[in-house]
Amino acid sequence: MYGSAVIPYSVSLSKVSNLRELSSRLRYLLVLAFAWLLGGCGQPLPLDKAEYAGEWQSADMYLLIQHDGSDPPR
């Protein structure tokens, strides 16, 4: 009734590899964009909290709070 039409359905490995590479690049770009957006969220300390700025350290933790709210250089 419908005949014997053959629909070619073959996906080459290079096409699958290209899709994986594209999705990994997209994930990488999304992570970078999200980190960039979060990096811009720093706010200056209010004047009444200025004494909290500085380096704080314990045996298992290090914390640096800057007056302008920026991240320290790495």
GUVEXFI-572810 format. One record per atom (N, C-alpha, C): chain; atom name; x, y, z. Coordinates in Angstrom, 1 decimal, padded with zeros to 4 digits. Layout:
['A', 'CA', [X, Y, Z]]
...
# end
This chain:
['A', 'N', [000.8, -001.2, 000.0]]
['A', 'CA', [000.0, 000.0, 000.0]]
['A', 'C', [000.9, 001.3, 000.0]]
['A', 'N', [001.8, 001.3, 000.9]]
['A', 'CA', [002.7, 002.5, 001.0]]
['A', 'C', [004.0, 002.4, 000.1]]
['A', 'N', [004.2, 001.2, -000.4]]
['A', 'CA', [005.4, 001.0, -001.1]]
['A', 'C', [006.6, 000.7, -000.2]]
['A', 'N', [007.7, 000.5, -000.8]]
['A', 'CA', [008.9, 000.1, 000.0]]
['A', 'C', [009.9, 001.3, 000.0]]
['A', 'N', [009.5, 002.4, 000.4]]
['A', 'CA', [010.4, 003.6, 000.5]]
['A', 'C', [011.3, 003.4, 001.7]]
['A', 'N', [012.5, 003.6, 001.4]]
['A', 'CA', [013.5, 003.5, 002.5]]
['A', 'C', [014.0, 004.9, 002.9]]
['A', 'N', [013.8, 005.2, 004.2]]
['A', 'CA', [014.2, 006.5, 004.7]]
['A', 'C', [015.6, 006.3, 005.3]]
['A', 'N', [016.5, 007.0, 004.7]]
['A', 'CA', [017.9, 006.9, 005.2]]
['A', 'C', [018.0, 007.5, 006.6]]
['A', 'N', [018.4, 006.7, 007.5]]
['A', 'CA', [018.5, 007.2, 008.9]]
['A', 'C', [019.8, 006.8, 009.4]]
['A', 'N', [020.8, 007.5, 009.1]]
['A', 'CA', [022.2, 007.3, 009.6]]
['A', 'C', [022.8, 008.6, 010.0]]
['A', 'N', [023.2, 008.6, 011.2]]
['A', 'CA', [023.9, 009.8, 011.8]]
['A', 'C', [025.3, 009.4, 011.9]]
['A', 'N', [026.1, 010.2, 011.2]]
['A', 'CA', [027.6, 009.9, 011.3]]
['A', 'C', [028.1, 010.3, 012.7]]
['A', 'N', [029.2, 009.6, 013.0]]
['A', 'CA', [029.8, 009.9, 014.3]]
['A', 'C', [030.4, 011.3, 014.4]]
['A', 'N', [030.8, 011.9, 013.3]]
['A', 'CA', [031.3, 013.2, 013.3]]
['A', 'C', [030.2, 014.2, 013.6]]
['A', 'N', [028.9, 014.0, 013.2]]
['A', 'CA', [027.8, 014.9, 013.5]]
['A', 'C', [027.5, 014.8, 015.0]]
['A', 'N', [027.5, 013.6, 015.5]]
['A', 'CA', [027.3, 013.4, 017.0]]
['A', 'C', [028.4, 014.1, 017.8]]
['A', 'N', [029.6, 014.0, 017.3]]
['A', 'CA', [030.7, 014.6, 018.0]]
['A', 'C', [030.6, 016.1, 017.9]]
['A', 'N', [030.1, 016.7, 016.8]]
['A', 'CA', [029.9, 018.1, 016.7]]
['A', 'C', [028.9, 018.6, 017.6]]
['A', 'N', [027.8, 017.8, 017.8]]
['A', 'CA', [026.7, 018.2, 018.7]]
['A', 'C', [027.2, 018.2, 020.1]]
['A', 'N', [028.0, 017.2, 020.5]]
['A', 'CA', [028.6, 017.2, 021.8]]
['A', 'C', [029.5, 018.3, 022.1]]
['A', 'N', [030.3, 018.7, 021.1]]
['A', 'CA', [031.2, 019.8, 021.3]]
['A', 'C', [030.5, 021.1, 021.4]]
['A', 'N', [029.4, 021.2, 020.6]]
['A', 'CA', [028.6, 022.4, 020.7]]
['A', 'C', [027.9, 022.5, 022.1]]
['A', 'N', [027.4, 021.4, 022.6]]
['A', 'CA', [026.7, 021.5, 023.9]]
['A', 'C', [027.7, 021.8, 025.0]]
['A', 'N', [028.9, 021.2, 024.9]]
['A', 'CA', [029.9, 021.5, 025.9]]
['A', 'C', [030.4, 023.0, 025.9]]
['A', 'N', [030.5, 023.5, 024.7]]
['A', 'CA', [030.8, 024.9, 024.5]]
['A', 'C', [029.7, 025.8, 025.1]]
['A', 'N', [028.5, 025.4, 024.8]]
['A', 'CA', [027.3, 026.2, 025.3]]
['A', 'C', [027.3, 026.2, 026.8]]
['A', 'N', [027.5, 025.0, 027.4]]
['A', 'CA', [027.6, 024.9, 028.9]]
['A', 'C', [028.7, 025.8, 029.4]]
['A', 'N', [029.8, 025.7, 028.8]]
['A', 'CA', [031.0, 026.6, 029.2]]
['A', 'C', [030.6, 028.0, 029.2]]
['A', 'N', [030.0, 028.5, 028.1]]
['A', 'CA', [029.6, 029.9, 028.0]]
['A', 'C', [028.5, 030.3, 029.0]]
['A', 'N', [027.6, 029.4, 029.3]]
['A', 'CA', [026.6, 029.7, 030.3]]
['A', 'C', [027.2, 029.8, 031.7]]
['A', 'N', [028.1, 029.0, 032.0]]
['A', 'CA', [028.8, 029.0, 033.3]]
['A', 'C', [029.6, 030.4, 033.4]]
['A', 'N', [030.3, 030.7, 032.3]]
['A', 'CA', [031.0, 032.0, 032.3]]
['A', 'C', [030.1, 033.2, 032.5]]
['A', 'N', [029.0, 033.2, 031.8]]
['A', 'CA', [028.0, 034.3, 031.8]]
['A', 'C', [027.4, 034.4, 033.2]]
['A', 'N', [027.1, 033.2, 033.8]]
['A', 'CA', [026.5, 033.2, 035.2]]
['A', 'C', [027.6, 033.7, 036.2]]
['A', 'N', [028.8, 033.3, 036.1]]
['A', 'CA', [029.9, 033.8, 037.0]]
['A', 'C', [030.1, 035.3, 036.8]]
['A', 'N', [030.0, 035.8, 035.6]]
['A', 'CA', [030.2, 037.2, 035.3]]
['A', 'C', [029.1, 038.0, 036.0]]
['A', 'N', [027.9, 037.5, 035.9]]
['A', 'CA', [026.7, 038.2, 036.5]]
['A', 'C', [026.8, 038.2, 038.0]]
['A', 'N', [027.2, 037.1, 038.6]]
['A', 'CA', [027.4, 037.0, 040.0]]
['A', 'C', [028.5, 037.9, 040.5]]
['A', 'N', [029.6, 038.0, 039.7]]
['A', 'CA', [030.7, 038.9, 040.1]]
['A', 'C', [030.3, 040.3, 040.2]]
['A', 'N', [029.3, 040.7, 039.5]]
['A', 'CA', [028.9, 042.1, 039.5]]
['A', 'C', [028.0, 042.4, 040.6]]
['A', 'N', [027.7, 041.5, 041.5]]
['A', 'CA', [026.8, 041.7, 042.6]]
['A', 'C', [027.4, 042.3, 043.9]]
['A', 'N', [028.7, 042.6, 043.9]]
['A', 'CA', [029.3, 043.1, 045.1]]
['A', 'C', [028.8, 044.5, 045.4]]
['A', 'N', [028.5, 044.7, 046.6]]
['A', 'CA', [028.0, 046.0, 047.1]]
['A', 'C', [028.9, 046.6, 048.2]]
['A', 'N', [029.2, 047.9, 048.2]]
['A', 'CA', [030.1, 048.4, 049.2]]
['A', 'C', [029.5, 048.2, 050.6]]
['A', 'N', [030.3, 048.1, 051.6]]
['A', 'CA', [029.9, 047.9, 053.0]]
['A', 'C', [029.2, 049.2, 053.5]]
['A', 'N', [028.1, 049.1, 054.2]]
['A', 'CA', [027.6, 050.3, 054.8]]
['A', 'C', [028.5, 050.8, 055.8]]
['A', 'N', [028.4, 052.1, 056.1]]
['A', 'CA', [029.4, 052.8, 057.0]]
['A', 'C', [029.3, 052.1, 058.4]]
['A', 'N', [028.2, 051.7, 058.9]]
['A', 'CA', [028.1, 051.1, 060.2]]
['A', 'C', [028.7, 049.7, 060.3]]
['A', 'N', [029.0, 049.1, 059.2]]
['A', 'CA', [029.6, 047.8, 059.1]]
['A', 'C', [031.1, 047.9, 058.7]]
['A', 'N', [031.7, 049.0, 058.6]]
['A', 'CA', [033.0, 049.2, 058.1]]
['A', 'C', [034.1, 048.4, 058.9]]
['A', 'N', [033.8, 048.2, 060.2]]
['A', 'CA', [034.8, 047.5, 061.0]]
['A', 'C', [034.9, 046.0, 060.7]]
['A', 'N', [034.0, 045.5, 059.9]]
['A', 'CA', [034.0, 044.1, 059.5]]
['A', 'C', [035.0, 043.9, 058.3]]
['A', 'N', [035.4, 045.0, 057.7]]
['A', 'CA', [036.3, 044.8, 056.5]]
['A', 'C', [037.7, 044.4, 057.0]]
['A', 'N', [038.3, 043.5, 056.2]]
['A', 'CA', [039.6, 043.1, 056.5]]
['A', 'C', [039.8, 041.6, 056.3]]
['A', 'N', [040.9, 041.0, 056.8]]
['A', 'CA', [041.1, 039.6, 056.6]]
['A', 'C', [040.7, 038.9, 057.9]]
['A', 'N', [040.0, 037.8, 057.7]]
['A', 'CA', [039.6, 037.0, 058.8]]
['A', 'C', [040.1, 035.6, 058.6]]
['A', 'N', [040.7, 035.0, 059.6]]
['A', 'CA', [041.3, 033.7, 059.4]]
['A', 'C', [041.1, 032.8, 060.6]]
['A', 'N', [040.9, 031.5, 060.3]]
['A', 'CA', [040.9, 030.5, 061.3]]
['A', 'C', [041.7, 029.3, 060.8]]
['A', 'N', [041.7, 028.2, 061.5]]
['A', 'CA', [042.5, 027.1, 061.1]]
['A', 'C', [042.1, 026.5, 059.8]]
['A', 'N', [040.8, 026.5, 059.5]]
['A', 'CA', [040.3, 025.9, 058.3]]
['A', 'C', [039.5, 026.8, 057.4]]
['A', 'N', [039.7, 028.1, 057.6]]
['A', 'CA', [038.9, 029.1, 056.7]]
['A', 'C', [039.7, 030.4, 056.6]]
['A', 'N', [039.6, 031.0, 055.4]]
['A', 'CA', [040.1, 032.4, 055.2]]
['A', 'C', [039.1, 033.2, 054.5]]
['A', 'N', [038.9, 034.4, 055.0]]
['A', 'CA', [037.9, 035.3, 054.5]]
['A', 'C', [038.5, 036.7, 054.4]]
['A', 'N', [038.3, 037.3, 053.2]]
['A', 'CA', [038.7, 038.7, 053.0]]
['A', 'C', [037.5, 039.5, 052.6]]
['A', 'N', [037.2, 040.5, 053.4]]
['A', 'CA', [036.0, 041.4, 053.2]]
['A', 'C', [036.6, 042.8, 052.8]]
['A', 'N', [036.3, 043.3, 051.6]]
['A', 'CA', [036.9, 044.5, 051.2]]
['A', 'C', [035.8, 045.6, 051.4]]
['A', 'N', [036.3, 046.9, 051.6]]
['A', 'CA', [035.3, 048.0, 051.8]]
['A', 'C', [034.4, 048.2, 050.6]]
['A', 'N', [034.9, 048.0, 049.4]]
['A', 'CA', [034.1, 048.3, 048.2]]
['A', 'C', [033.3, 047.1, 047.8]]
['A', 'N', [033.4, 046.0, 048.4]]
['A', 'CA', [032.5, 044.8, 048.1]]
['A', 'C', [033.1, 044.0, 046.9]]
['A', 'N', [034.2, 044.3, 046.4]]
['A', 'CA', [034.8, 043.6, 045.2]]
['A', 'C', [035.4, 042.3, 045.7]]
['A', 'N', [035.6, 041.4, 044.7]]
['A', 'CA', [036.3, 040.2, 044.9]]
['A', 'C', [037.8, 040.5, 044.9]]
['A', 'N', [038.6, 039.7, 045.7]]
['A', 'CA', [040.0, 039.9, 045.7]]
['A', 'C', [040.6, 039.3, 044.4]]
['A', 'N', [041.7, 039.9, 044.0]]
['A', 'CA', [042.4, 039.3, 042.8]]
['A', 'C', [042.9, 037.9, 043.1]]
['A', 'N', [042.8, 037.0, 042.1]]
['A', 'CA', [043.3, 035.6, 042.3]]
['A', 'C', [044.5, 035.4, 041.6]]
# end
